[in-house]
Each structure stands twice: as structure tokens, then as C-alpha cells.
Amino acid sequence: KGEPKKLRNQFNYSERASQTFNNPPRERSTITEPPPSIAFNGQVNGFEMFDAYVEDIERQRMAKEKAAAQSAKKPAAKDEKDENDEGETKEVAKEADVVHSAAMSKSLKIMERMVNQNTYDEIAQDFRYWDDQSDTYKEGEGTLLPLWKFWTEKVRRKHVTALCWNPEYDDLFAVGYGSYDFMKQGSGVICCFSLKNASYPEYSFSTETGVMCLDFHPQHSSLLAVGCYDGTVMIFDIRNKLNKPIFYSTVKTGKHTDPVWQVCWQEEDLAKNLNFFSISSDGRVTLWTMSKSELQYTDVMELKLTGLATSGSEEGGEETSLVGLAGGSSFDFHSTSEHLFIVGTEEGKIHKCSKAYNSQYLDTYTGHYMSVYAVHWNKFHPRVFLSSSADWTVKIWDHTQKQPLMSFDLGNAVGDAQWSPYSSSVLAAVTNDGKVHVFDLAENKHEPMCDQKVVRKSKLTHVRFNQRQPLLLIGDDRGGVLCLKLSPNLRKTEMIRAKDKLAAGAAAAGDAPRKPPPKKKGDADTGAAEEKVKTPAEQEVEKLEKLLGLTGAR
């Protein structure tokens, strides 16, 4: 037998021949005229190359001058034109350069934020989602979670002298740097940081003397009022790239002669002019109005010394005139009664004043024995305010009573204190031993719910609540700013407490909360009249009145 024929593959392929029809090839050709050509030759030496470069440089210079002339035609003040000619020429040159252009700057800023977000990803996650679950097992206690720390090389060996959140952007805040040491005064720095970039400030400005206070305008959030150690007040527009204020006071326009300890924006007047108040150690409470070209000032109150001698005696009047005016250290304006404000002094007294009566005080409160560093009205109750002093105490007052309602001894000089924006009974204070004290009067009237040391060797100078987020800003005397997150026990409102009580009662009864029985038709109107649904603000006011034992009209 012959060998079987091997298959080429598994598909049993077999060869078959086939023929196809092939078209005959054809030739196609075209005839065109060749392009004209000429012989060209030339010689170039070094002189001709040099002349060509000179012409190109001259052409570029003419283009820059033309662009600068066009930008100079924009409406601007004549004095600003002379100062900004060089800056405008540089900006035009930068625009021509892609690397230094505005678009590249914006792209780099976004890139920097992305890199920082990756670097501080754990902190960002804690800020958004983490809550201390141990608060459910600890009644009457709370904690503070450290998040970001803000610091820059510019502010080495400077104190944090002012903190202020921006009213429009929750993540933006301004920090003022100066010195509380009389013997170590230098220049001042203003930095605007964002929670999105903890490594470097978004904006920064420098001043000749130390910054003592600052405040953002509540409506025009780019305007920043600043008070300095030499008595100057100035206004910065943080949108401007130039490192100079748009308005500032001088000796001719009535600047203060001592450090300005606080500034506060007010509502626009009838002429729609922007204005703010300032208080200084020279004893003046001054209203500053922004006109077209300069700041105009009006002295609202001169803080006269009280208690040197009996009123009405000639000796007392002479002694007061010799000593001078009382040094103002802090003030705060009432939220509903626009004319009413309170002033804290370096002598330890607190005065209730009115814009309408600048000759005398409406009332004087004696309780502190050293300088009053901060006074703040309660955000909810119109009669209650707090004060903090270097005599280690924080006191709560009713402005209709001479004596304080409550007093807390914190064991060290209190740098600053503030009411919370979400609860009428929560307040925070910072002391020189590096501790943050957070009180909730609804939980404990005698001791703080949180007493936490957040820095090792620094003294804490200022504290500020964020208006919308559960955050605290803390400043110290080494230029550091720390952002802390409040645990759930420290941010309870009256509505949250009511819900917790309902849930606890339902759990104790062993079933879900039942709906109230339906009312009869005759009782429907009376029930609606008796049980009005109270707003959260009214609930907070009622809570504080019960805690402090306040009665009478508000």
C-alpha cells in the first residue's frame, strides 16, 4: 500500500486552479511646461548679518512701544500713569512671553492646588467626612481635630495680630502679622490664605509698620480694611496686583496717634458711601468714609477716663484732663440697634456708647482689672455680650445689668474670645498657655466642654469661627495659623438637641415616635394659635434666656 496523502491542514484543503480575465495595461502621459528657473548666487559677510539683527531688534522695540501706548490710553488717574509706566511695559513684555503670561499663571495655580490636594489628601478627607464617633459615648465633652497649618517664610518672628474669614468665600481668610512687643516693632504683612492651598498664600501685601487688625467688607468681599501700629488705617483691594492700598490715612486726614486695635465695616450711608469704624489707644472711636480721592474722618466718641475722682468735682476734671483719654482696645456694634456699641478699654472698664450721644457713656461696666482684649455681642440674643481680658477671665454680660451674669477663670491671660455663629450658648477662647477652651453653656455652665492644648511653646493670640463650616482658626505669636475641626458635641444646636431627645425617648419606649392624635374641628384654630412653630433663631434665644435667667423685654 502506498502512503496516504498528507493533508495540508485540518480543513482538508485541496488545490484548484482558476483563470481570471486581466485587463490590458494602458499608458497615459501628459505634457507640461517646466517652471522657469534662474541661476542665483550671492555672498554674505558678517557686517550684513549684524545689520539684519539690528533691524529686527528695532522692529521688536517699535512693536512694544506701540502696545504700551495703546494700553496707556485706558482710563486711569494721571498720577497712577506716571508710576505704572514701567509696570505696564513689563506686563506687555510678559504677555508676549508665553511662560510668564496670565494664562500660564492661572494654569500653574490650578496645578499647584492639585498637587497640594494630593499632598494633603488625608486632611481634606478628614475635613469633609470624619467625625469623632466617641462623642456618642462622652456626654459633656468634645474634641478639636487639627487640620491644616498655614505658615510662610515672610512672617518669620512675627505675631498673628488679626484673623478674618471672607464673607463670600468659605475657604478664604486674611491674616495680619505684626508684633505685640513694644520694643520689637518692624514691618507688617497681610496674607490671604485658602484652605485649598495651605503651602502658600493666594495674596500678600506688606506695610511699613505692623498690622494690628483687619476686616473684610460684608458685601464687597474684595475690600479689606487694615489698622496699623503707627495709627494708619488703609484699605486694600485684594484683586489688585499692586502692593499698595487704594486708600490710606495721613496726618492731614486725621490718622490715629497710637496703634489701631480694631476696625469694623458698617452699612452704607444714605449717599451709598462705604465707611468703617476704628478704635485706638489714643482714645478715639473714628468713622472713616471713602470719598473719591481720600478717606474722610469723623470722631464719633472720645473715651474719657472714669473713676479717677467723684463726678462733678473740680479736682476730678483737672486730673482727667492731665491724664488724657482712656485707651480703647476693642469694640463691637449691635446687630439690630445700629446706634449702639460697646467699647473695651485698657483700664479694664467696658462702656456702652451710642453714635447719637458722643459726650457721655450710656453705661459703664466694671468687672475686669486689666486690659479688655475682646468684646462681642451674641449672634442671637440682643442683650447679651461677652468680654475677655488679660486678667485670666471671660465674662458674660447683660447690657441692662451692671454686674456680669457669668465669669470663667481660665488660669492664664485670655488673648481672644468669640461667640459661635450657629449656637447661642457656644463660645471659644484662647489663652497664653497654648490652650483652646470651647464652652457650651447648655451642657456645662461651670467648665469648658473642650480644653485642648494645640501648640507647644507658643502663645495663642486670636480665634475665629467659620460662618458656615465647623472650623476654628487659631493664631499664635510665632506666625502660625492652625485650622481645627469641631467634633459633633461642640456644634450642637437647639434643633439637633430636640431631635436627639425625641430619638432617645422613642428608643426608651421601644417603638418609633408616634404621630399626635388628630384634633377636633373646634380645637384646630386654638391649637394653631397656642403652638406656633418657632424658628431656630427663636429657639436659640429662648435657650439662652433659660440658661442665664434673663426675663423682660428684649
PyMOL commands that set and color helices and strands:
alter all, ss='L'
color gray80, all
select helices_A, chain A and resi 46-72+78-96+102-119+121-129+133-136+153-155+314-323+488-491+494-509+524-530+536-548
alter helices_A, ss='H'
color red, helices_A
select strands_A, chain A and resi 144-150+159-165+172-178+188-194+203-207+211-216+223-228+233-237+247-248+260-265+275-280+284-290+295-302+328-333+340-345+349-354+363-366+372-377+384-389+393-398+406-409+414-419+426-431+435-440+450-453+460-465+471-476+481-486
alter strands_A, ss='S'
color yellow, strands_A
deselect
rebuild
show_as cartoon
